[in-house]
Amino acid sequence: MDRLEGIQTFVRVVETGSFSATARELRIGQPAISKQVAGLEAHLGAELLKRSSRKVALTDAGREFYESAVHLLEEYDAATSRVGRGHVAPSGLVRAMVLSTLTRLYIVPRMGEFFDRYPSISVELLNFDRPANLIEEGIDVAIHSGDLSDSSLIAKKIAETSVVLVATPEYLEKHGTPRHPKQLRQHRSVAYMYQGAPRPWVFEKKSTRIVHLPDGNLRTSDAEQMRIAVLNHLGIANGPAWLFAKEIASGAVRRLLPEYERKKSIFALRAGGRRPAGKTTAFIDFLVEIFAKTPQFVP
C-alpha cells in the first residue's frame, strides 16, 4: 500500500466525517477507501477510527496520529510546491457553501471560465442557509457575509459590499420617503429572517449607530424572495448592494438614506488544522477575481 496515499485518505475521512463522503470526493469506491484506512491501521498496529452506520469517530490513537498526519501533509505540500512551482494542476471536488442568490447572480455565470482554467476540478455548490460544521459535512469552503461567531474557523476576507436600504418608486409615492432611520417605524418592511428572528437593520453615520428591528408583514429567510417582494412594492428592505444592483442601476428601486450605509465584509471560511488543498485555494482565488471585477463589491 502507498503509505502517503493511505495517510491522505485517512485525513480526508476524518475531515469529511465519513468513508462515503471521501469516496465521492476522490471519485473512487467506498470499499477502496476502507481498504486504505484498514491497511494503514494494520501497518501502525492500532485502530484509528471507530466505524458506525452513520459516521466515524477518532480513537485516542487516531486523534494523536491525525495531528501528526496533518503536520506531515502540510510539510509534504510545502515541499512539492517549492519544487514543482505550481506545475501540477490542482484537481478534485470542491464542496462550497454559498448563499444561493449570490451564487445565481455572480458565480454560476462565470464558472465556465473556472472550468476552462482548471479542467480537473469539479465544484459542488451548496446553499448557505444555516450554520454548518465544515469538517463533519465535508465542506471545503463556506462564503459568509457579516460578523464571524466561530473562532475555530480560518477566515479570509475576499471582498466587501455596502448594506443598502431600498424601495420602489411606487411604494415611496404611496407611503412617503423616510428621511431618518427612526421614521422606518412608520413604514412597511420586508424582513430577512436569520436563525429564527428578523435580522436587525443597522445604520451608521459618523459616531451615530441606530438599530431598527423590522416587524413588517412579510418575513423571509430567502434573499431572492426579499428582492421580489421589494420589486412588487411590498415594503422597504435592507440588504447587500449586490442583491439589488441591477434594479438600482435601472431605477426600478431607489437607494434610501445613503448617508447611513455601512460596509459588510465577505469571508471565505474553512476549517482550521491544515493548509487548504490546491483545488480549494484555486476556487477561493477565482471568487476574489470575480468580486474584484464587479462594481457591487470592493476587494
Backbone hydrogen bonds in HBPLUS format (Angstrom, degrees):
<---DONOR---> <-ACCEPTOR-->    atom                        ^
c    i                          cat <-CA-CA->   ^        H-A-AA   ^      H-
h    n   atom  resd res      DA  || num        DHA   H-A  angle D-A-AA Bond
n    s   type  num  typ     dist DA aas  dist angle  dist       angle   num
A0006-GLY N   A0002-ASP O   2.93 MM   4  6.19 153.2  2.00 151.2 159.5     1
A0007-ILE N   A0003-ARG O   2.91 MM   4  6.22 154.0  1.98 150.3 157.1     2
A0008-GLN N   A0004-LEU O   2.88 MM   4  6.15 163.7  1.91 153.3 157.8     3
A0009-THR N   A0005-GLU O   2.92 MM   4  6.09 157.4  1.97 146.5 152.6     4
A0010-PHE N   A0006-GLY O   2.93 MM   4  6.12 160.3  1.97 146.5 151.9     5
A0011-VAL N   A0007-ILE O   2.97 MM   4  6.22 164.1  2.00 155.7 159.0     6
A0012-ARG N   A0008-GLN O   3.09 MM   4  6.32 158.3  2.14 146.2 151.9     7
A0013-VAL N   A0009-THR O   2.93 MM   4  6.20 151.8  2.01 151.6 159.7     8
A0014-VAL N   A0010-PHE O   3.06 MM   4  6.38 158.2  2.11 150.6 155.9     9
A0015-GLU N   A0011-VAL O   2.96 MM   4  6.20 159.4  2.00 148.8 154.7    10
A0016-THR N   A0012-ARG O   2.80 MM   4  5.87 153.1  1.87 149.2 155.5    11
A0017-GLY N   A0013-VAL O   2.81 MM   4  5.60 139.0  1.97 137.6 148.8    12
A0022-THR N   A0018-SER O   3.38 MM   4  6.47 156.8  2.44 134.2 140.2    13
A0023-ALA N   A0019-PHE O   2.89 MM   4  6.11 152.1  1.97 146.9 155.3    14
A0024-ARG N   A0020-SER O   2.94 MM   4  6.24 156.2  2.00 149.1 154.7    15
A0025-GLU N   A0021-ALA O   3.01 MM   4  6.21 157.7  2.06 144.5 150.8    16
A0026-LEU N   A0022-THR O   2.90 MM   4  6.08 162.0  1.93 152.4 156.7    17
A0027-ARG N   A0023-ALA O   2.75 MM   4  5.59 115.6  2.17 136.1 151.9    18
A0028-ILE N   A0023-ALA O   3.13 MM   5  5.22 152.5  2.21 139.0 145.8    19
A0032-ALA N   A0029-GLY O   3.12 MM   3  5.45 128.9  2.39 103.8 116.2    20
A0033-ILE N   A0029-GLY O   3.39 MM   4  6.84 148.2  2.50 143.7 152.1    21
A0033-ILE N   A0030-GLN O   3.03 MM   3  5.08 119.4  2.41  99.2 114.3    22
A0034-SER N   A0030-GLN O   3.00 MM   4  6.32 165.9  2.02 161.9 164.7    23
A0035-LYS N   A0031-PRO O   2.90 MM   4  6.05 152.2  1.98 143.4 151.3    24
A0036-GLN N   A0032-ALA O   3.04 MM   4  6.26 153.0  2.11 143.3 149.4    25
A0037-VAL N   A0033-ILE O   3.10 MM   4  6.40 166.1  2.12 156.5 159.3    26
A0038-ALA N   A0034-SER O   2.89 MM   4  6.00 160.5  1.92 147.7 154.0    27
A0039-GLY N   A0035-LYS O   2.86 MM   4  5.97 151.3  1.94 142.4 150.5    28
A0040-LEU N   A0036-GLN O   3.00 MM   4  6.26 149.2  2.09 143.4 151.5    29
A0041-GLU N   A0037-VAL O   2.94 MM   4  6.24 157.6  1.99 150.9 156.8    30
A0042-ALA N   A0038-ALA O   2.90 MM   4  6.14 154.4  1.97 146.4 153.7    31
A0043-HIS N   A0039-GLY O   2.96 MM   4  6.15 152.8  2.04 142.5 149.8    32
A0044-LEU N   A0040-LEU O   2.95 MM   4  6.20 152.8  2.03 146.9 154.2    33
A0045-GLY N   A0041-GLU O   2.72 MM   4  5.72 131.0  1.96 140.8 154.8    34
A0046-ALA N   A0041-GLU O   3.21 MM   5  5.39 147.2  2.32 140.9 146.9    35
A0059-THR N   A0048-LEU O   3.04 MM  11  5.43 165.7  2.06 133.7 133.6    36
A0050-LYS N   A0057-ALA O   2.76 MM   7  5.22 165.8  1.78 158.3 163.4    37
A0057-ALA N   A0050-LYS O   3.07 MM   7  5.22 149.3  2.17 139.0 148.4    38
A0052-SER N   A0055-LYS O   3.10 MM   3  5.50 121.7  2.45 145.0 160.9    39
A0063-ARG N   A0059-THR O   2.82 MM   4  6.06 152.5  1.90 150.9 157.1    40
A0064-GLU N   A0060-ASP O   3.15 MM   4  6.39 161.0  2.19 146.5 150.9    41
A0065-PHE N   A0061-ALA O   2.91 MM   4  6.11 158.6  1.96 146.9 153.5    42
A0066-TYR N   A0062-GLY O   2.77 MM   4  5.84 151.8  1.84 145.9 153.8    43
A0067-GLU N   A0063-ARG O   3.31 MM   4  6.52 161.2  2.35 146.2 148.7    44
A0068-SER N   A0064-GLU O   3.42 MM   4  6.72 160.1  2.47 142.7 147.6    45
A0069-ALA N   A0065-PHE O   2.74 MM   4  5.93 154.1  1.81 151.9 160.6    46
A0070-VAL N   A0066-TYR O   2.86 MM   4  6.07 159.9  1.90 155.5 159.1    47
A0071-HIS N   A0067-GLU O   3.29 MM   4  6.47 163.2  2.32 141.9 146.1    48
A0072-LEU N   A0068-SER O   2.90 MM   4  6.14 156.6  1.96 147.9 155.0    49
A0073-LEU N   A0069-ALA O   2.90 MM   4  6.14 162.0  1.93 154.0 157.7    50
A0074-GLU N   A0070-VAL O   2.95 MM   4  6.17 152.2  2.03 148.1 156.0    51
A0075-GLU N   A0071-HIS O   3.05 MM   4  6.30 159.8  2.09 149.5 154.3    52
A0076-TYR N   A0072-LEU O   2.90 MM   4  6.17 151.8  1.99 145.1 154.0    53
A0077-ASP N   A0073-LEU O   2.80 MM   4  5.97 164.0  1.82 149.8 153.7    54
A0078-ALA N   A0074-GLU O   2.94 MM   4  6.12 160.4  1.98 147.4 153.0    55
A0079-ALA N   A0075-GLU O   2.93 MM   4  6.09 155.9  1.99 144.0 150.7    56
A0080-THR N   A0076-TYR O   2.93 MM   4  6.18 168.0  1.94 157.5 159.9    57
A0081-SER N   A0077-ASP O   2.91 MM   4  6.00 148.6  2.01 143.2 152.4    58
A0082-ARG N   A0078-ALA O   3.00 MM   4  6.23 154.8  2.07 145.1 151.2    59
A0083-VAL N   A0079-ALA O   3.07 MM   4  6.32 155.6  2.13 147.6 154.2    60
A0084-GLY N   A0080-THR O   2.71 MM   4  5.63 164.5  1.73 147.5 153.0    61
A0085-ARG N   A0081-SER O   2.88 MM   4  5.38 143.3  2.01 134.9 142.5    62
A0087-HIS N   A0084-GLY O   3.06 MM   3  5.44 156.5  2.11 113.1 120.0    63
A0092-GLY N   A0120-SER O   3.05 MM  28  6.49 151.8  2.13 150.6 141.7    64
A0122-SER N   A0092-GLY O   2.89 MM  30  6.13 160.0  1.93 143.2 148.8    65
A0094-VAL N   A0122-SER O   2.77 MM  28  6.14 160.5  1.80 153.5 158.4    66
A0124-GLU N   A0094-VAL O   2.80 MM  30  6.13 166.3  1.82 160.7 163.2    67
A0140-ASP N   A0095-ARG O   2.88 MM  45  5.32 137.4  2.06 136.7 150.3    68
A0141-VAL N   A0095-ARG O   3.38 MM  46  6.77 158.3  2.43 152.2 153.8    69
A0096-ALA N   A0124-GLU O   2.87 MM  28  6.12 161.0  1.91 161.9 168.4    70
A0126-LEU N   A0096-ALA O   2.75 MM  30  5.97 164.1  1.77 159.8 162.0    71
A0097-MET N   A0141-VAL O   2.93 MM  44  6.41 157.5  1.98 148.6 155.6    72
A0143-ILE N   A0097-MET O   2.80 MM  46  6.22 160.5  1.84 166.0 171.7    73
A0098-VAL N   A0126-LEU O   2.79 MM  28  6.13 154.5  1.85 176.4 174.7    74
A0128-PHE N   A0098-VAL O   2.95 MM  30  4.73 150.2  2.04 103.5 106.6    75
A0103-THR N   A0099-LEU O   3.02 MM   4  6.30 157.5  2.07 155.4 162.7    76
A0104-ARG N   A0100-SER O   2.89 MM   4  6.13 161.8  1.92 150.4 155.0    77
A0105-LEU N   A0101-THR O   2.98 MM   4  6.08 163.7  2.01 150.8 154.5    78
A0106-TYR N   A0102-LEU O   3.01 MM   4  5.85 162.8  2.04 147.5 152.4    79
A0107-ILE N   A0103-THR O   3.07 MM   4  4.71 137.8  2.25 115.7 127.6    80
A0108-VAL N   A0103-THR O   2.88 MM   5  5.80 168.4  1.89 152.3 155.8    81
A0110-ARG N   A0107-ILE O   2.94 MM   3  5.45 148.7  2.04 115.8 125.5    82
A0111-MET N   A0108-VAL O   3.11 MM   3  5.15 163.3  2.14 109.9 115.1    83
A0113-GLU N   A0110-ARG O   3.10 MM   3  5.73 134.4  2.31 115.6 125.0    84
A0115-PHE N   A0111-MET O   2.96 MM   4  6.28 163.3  1.99 159.5 162.0    85
A0116-ASP N   A0112-GLY O   2.99 MM   4  6.16 146.8  2.10 142.5 151.8    86
A0117-ARG N   A0113-GLU O   3.09 MM   4  6.27 146.1  2.21 140.0 148.7    87
A0117-ARG N   A0114-PHE O   3.10 MM   3  5.13 120.8  2.47  93.9 108.6    88
A0118-TYR N   A0114-PHE O   2.76 MM   4  5.99 151.6  1.84 150.4 159.7    89
A0121-ILE N   A0118-TYR O   3.16 MM   3  5.66 169.3  2.17 121.6 123.3    90
A0129-ASP N   A0127-ASN O   3.09 MM   2  5.68 123.9  2.42 106.2  90.6    91
A0137-GLU N   A0133-ASN O   3.00 MM   4  6.03 157.1  2.05 158.3 164.6    92
A0139-ILE N   A0134-LEU O   2.83 MM   5  4.79 157.3  1.88 146.8 150.5    93
A0138-GLY N   A0135-ILE O   3.11 MM   3  5.11 158.8  2.16 103.6 110.0    94
A0142-ALA N   A0269-LEU O   2.88 MM 127  5.00 151.4  1.96 138.1 146.9    95
A0269-LEU N   A0142-ALA O   2.74 MM 127  5.00 171.4  1.75 152.2 155.3    96
A0144-HIS N   A0267-PHE O   2.89 MM 123  5.23 157.7  1.94 149.4 156.0    97
A0267-PHE N   A0144-HIS O   2.71 MM 123  5.23 171.0  1.72 164.8 165.1    98
A0146-GLY N   A0265-SER O   3.00 MM 119  5.70 157.6  2.05 162.2 169.1    99
A0153-LEU N   A0150-ASP O   3.38 MM   3  6.03 169.5  2.40 116.1 119.1   100
A0154-ILE N   A0270-ARG O   2.82 MM 116  5.36 166.5  1.84 170.7 169.6   101
A0270-ARG N   A0154-ILE O   3.03 MM 116  5.36 147.9  2.13 143.8 153.8   102
A0156-LYS N   A0268-ALA O   3.00 MM 112  5.16 152.3  2.07 137.2 146.1   103
A0268-ALA N   A0156-LYS O   2.81 MM 112  5.16 158.5  1.85 143.9 150.1   104
A0158-ILE N   A0266-ILE O   2.88 MM 108  5.89 163.3  1.91 156.4 162.1   105
A0266-ILE N   A0159-ALA O   2.76 MM 107  5.17 158.9  1.81 151.4 144.1   106
A0160-GLU N   A0298-VAL O   2.82 MM 138  5.11 122.6  2.15 128.8 146.1   107
A0298-VAL N   A0160-GLU O   2.71 MM 138  5.11 159.2  1.75 152.1 158.6   108
A0161-THR N   A0264-LYS O   2.91 MM 103  5.42 156.8  1.96 149.1 154.2   109
A0264-LYS N   A0161-THR O   2.77 MM 103  5.42 154.4  1.84 158.4 167.3   110
A0241-ALA N   A0162-SER O   2.78 MM  79  5.43 148.7  1.88 167.2 165.0   111
A0163-VAL N   A0262-ARG O   2.88 MM  99  5.69 155.8  1.94 170.0 172.9   112
A0164-VAL N   A0239-GLY O   2.72 MM  75  5.53 153.4  1.79 168.6 160.9   113
A0239-GLY N   A0164-VAL O   2.95 MM  75  5.53 154.4  2.01 155.8 160.7   114
A0256-LEU N   A0165-LEU O   2.71 MM  91  5.19 175.5  1.71 154.3 155.7   115
A0166-VAL N   A0237-ALA O   2.91 MM  71  5.54 164.4  1.93 160.0 165.3   116
A0237-ALA N   A0166-VAL O   3.04 MM  71  5.54 160.4  2.08 152.9 159.1   117
A0167-ALA N   A0254-ARG O   3.28 MM  87  5.61 143.5  2.42 141.0 151.3   118
A0254-ARG N   A0167-ALA O   2.75 MM  87  5.61 171.1  1.76 163.6 162.6   119
A0172-LEU N   A0168-THR O   3.09 MM   4  6.40 166.9  2.11 155.4 158.7   120
A0173-GLU N   A0169-PRO O   2.86 MM   4  6.00 150.4  1.95 146.9 154.7   121
A0174-LYS N   A0170-GLU O   3.26 MM   4  6.42 147.2  2.38 139.6 147.1   122
A0174-LYS N   A0171-TYR O   3.15 MM   3  5.28 124.3  2.48  96.8 110.6   123
A0175-HIS N   A0171-TYR O   2.86 MM   4  6.03 156.6  1.92 155.3 162.5   124
A0176-GLY N   A0172-LEU O   2.69 MM   4  4.69 139.9  1.85 130.5 135.9   125
A0183-GLN N   A0180-HIS O   2.91 MM   3  5.54 152.0  1.99 120.6 128.8   126
A0184-LEU N   A0181-PRO O   3.07 MM   3  5.54 164.0  2.09 114.5 119.4   127
A0186-GLN N   A0183-GLN O   3.08 MM   3  5.73 161.7  2.11 116.2 121.6   128
A0187-HIS N   A0184-LEU O   3.02 MM   3  5.18 166.1  2.04 112.6 115.7   129
A0236-ILE N   A0188-ARG O   2.96 MM  48  6.26 168.6  1.97 139.0 138.1   130
A0190-VAL N   A0236-ILE O   2.83 MM  46  5.89 153.4  1.90 150.9 149.7   131
A0191-ALA N   A0218-LEU O   3.03 MM  27  6.41 153.8  2.10 162.6 159.2   132
A0220-THR N   A0191-ALA O   2.98 MM  29  6.42 155.8  2.04 159.3 165.7   133
A0199-ARG N   A0192-TYR O   2.75 MM   7  5.73 166.3  1.77 169.0 170.0   134
A0193-MET N   A0220-THR O   2.69 MM  27  5.43 163.8  1.72 129.1 134.4   135
A0194-TYR N   A0197-ALA O   2.84 MM   3  5.52 171.6  1.85 150.9 151.1   136
A0197-ALA N   A0194-TYR O   3.34 MM   3  5.52 160.3  2.38 106.4 111.9   137
A0201-TRP N   A0212-HIS O   2.78 MM  11  5.02 176.8  1.79 163.0 162.0   138
A0212-HIS N   A0201-TRP O   2.80 MM  11  5.02 168.6  1.81 153.6 157.0   139
A0203-PHE N   A0210-ILE O   2.78 MM   7  5.08 164.9  1.80 157.8 162.3   140
A0210-ILE N   A0203-PHE O   2.83 MM   7  5.08 160.4  1.86 145.9 152.7   141
A0204-GLU N   A0260-TYR O   3.09 MM  56  4.92 162.1  2.12 134.3 132.7   142
A0205-LYS N   A0208-THR O   2.89 MM   3  5.08 159.0  1.93 144.8 149.7   143
A0208-THR N   A0205-LYS O   2.85 MM   3  5.08 163.4  1.88 132.5 132.0   144
A0226-MET N   A0222-ASP O   3.10 MM   4  6.46 152.9  2.17 149.0 156.9   145
A0227-ARG N   A0223-ALA O   3.00 MM   4  6.32 155.5  2.06 148.1 154.2   146
A0228-ILE N   A0224-GLU O   2.97 MM   4  6.24 163.7  2.00 152.2 156.0   147
A0229-ALA N   A0225-GLN O   2.89 MM   4  6.04 154.8  1.95 147.4 154.6   148
A0230-VAL N   A0226-MET O   3.08 MM   4  6.35 157.5  2.14 148.8 153.7   149
A0231-LEU N   A0227-ARG O   3.08 MM   4  6.37 161.9  2.11 149.8 154.6   150
A0232-ASN N   A0228-ILE O   3.02 MM   4  6.24 127.3  2.31 139.6 153.1   151
A0232-ASN N   A0229-ALA O   3.18 MM   3  5.11 136.9  2.38  93.7 105.8   152
A0234-LEU N   A0229-ALA O   3.12 MM   5  5.56 165.4  2.14 154.6 153.3   153
A0233-HIS N   A0230-VAL O   2.91 MM   3  5.18 149.0  2.01 119.2 118.2   154
A0243-LEU N   A0240-PRO O   3.04 MM   3  5.61 146.3  2.15 114.1 122.9   155
A0244-PHE N   A0241-ALA O   3.18 MM   3  5.60 136.4  2.38 108.2 118.3   156
A0248-ILE N   A0244-PHE O   2.84 MM   4  5.97 156.6  1.89 162.7 170.1   157
A0249-ALA N   A0245-ALA O   3.02 MM   4  6.18 163.0  2.05 150.6 155.1   158
A0250-SER N   A0246-LYS O   3.08 MM   4  6.28 147.6  2.19 141.4 150.0   159
A0251-GLY N   A0247-GLU O   3.00 MM   4  5.93 124.7  2.32 136.1 148.7   160
A0252-ALA N   A0247-GLU O   2.90 MM   5  4.85 121.0  2.25 145.6 151.3   161
A0253-VAL N   A0247-GLU O   3.32 MM   6  5.53 154.8  2.38 116.7 114.3   162
A0251-GLY N   A0248-ILE O   3.28 MM   3  5.16 141.0  2.44  94.6 105.4   163
A0260-TYR N   A0257-LEU O   2.97 MM   3  5.68 166.9  1.99 123.8 128.2   164
A0261-GLU N   A0258-PRO O   3.20 MM   3  5.24 168.3  2.21 108.5 111.1   165
A0280-THR N   A0277-ALA O   3.03 MM   3  5.37 122.0  2.38 105.2 119.0   166
A0281-THR N   A0277-ALA O   3.05 MM   4  6.39 164.3  2.07 159.4 163.9   167
A0282-ALA N   A0278-GLY O   2.91 MM   4  6.04 157.6  1.96 148.2 154.4   168
A0283-PHE N   A0279-LYS O   3.13 MM   4  6.35 152.3  2.21 139.8 146.3   169
A0284-ILE N   A0280-THR O   2.96 MM   4  6.21 166.2  1.98 155.9 159.4   170
A0285-ASP N   A0281-THR O   2.90 MM   4  6.02 166.4  1.92 152.4 156.5   171
A0286-PHE N   A0282-ALA O   3.05 MM   4  6.18 143.2  2.19 136.8 146.6   172
A0287-LEU N   A0283-PHE O   3.04 MM   4  6.40 151.2  2.13 147.9 155.0   173
A0288-VAL N   A0284-ILE O   3.01 MM   4  6.36 158.0  2.06 152.8 158.9   174
A0289-GLU N   A0285-ASP O   3.05 MM   4  6.29 150.6  2.14 139.9 147.6   175
A0290-ILE N   A0286-PHE O   2.91 MM   4  6.26 155.1  1.98 148.6 155.2   176
A0291-PHE N   A0287-LEU O   2.94 MM   4  6.19 173.8  1.94 161.6 161.2   177
A0292-ALA N   A0288-VAL O   2.95 MM   4  6.04 151.7  2.04 144.7 152.9   178
A0293-LYS N   A0289-GLU O   3.29 MM   4  6.43 136.7  2.49 141.0 150.1   179
A0293-LYS N   A0290-ILE O   3.15 MM   3  5.44 138.0  2.34 103.2 114.3   180
A0294-THR N   A0291-PHE O   3.15 MM   3  5.07 163.0  2.18 103.5 108.5   181
A0297-PHE N   A0294-THR O   2.98 MM   3  5.75 168.4  1.99 129.7 133.2   182
